[in-house]
Amino acid sequence: MVEGEAAIVTDDEKLQEIAKAFFDWGPTVKDGAFTHEYSAPSAGPPPWYVYEFTPKTVFGVATADPHGATRWRM
C-alpha cells in the first residue's frame, strides 16, 4: 500500500512533456488537462486531468516465508 499526496498538474509545459509519453494515443493539452477526440469509454468525456502523486509511506507484506511486513517512509 502507498500513502501520499496527489495534486492536479495544470502547468501546460509539464503537461506537454507528459503527453509525449502517450504519443501512440496523442492527447492534446487544453486548459490544464488532456483532451482528444476519442478515449476508452470508461474514461468518460474530456477533459482528463493528470495527477502527480508524491508517496509518503509505503507498506509491504511478504507472501512467502518467513512472512512479515515492513514500512518505508520518504
Sequence and secondary structure as in RCSB ss.txt:
>XXXX:A:sequence
MVEGEAAIVTDDEKLQEIAKAFFDWGPTVKDGAFTHEYSAPSAGPPPWYVYEFTPKTVFGVATADPHGATRWRM
>XXXX:A:secstr
 EEEEEEEE  HHHHHHHHHTTTTT  EEETTEEE S   GGG SS B EEEEEEEEEEEE SSTT  EEEEE 
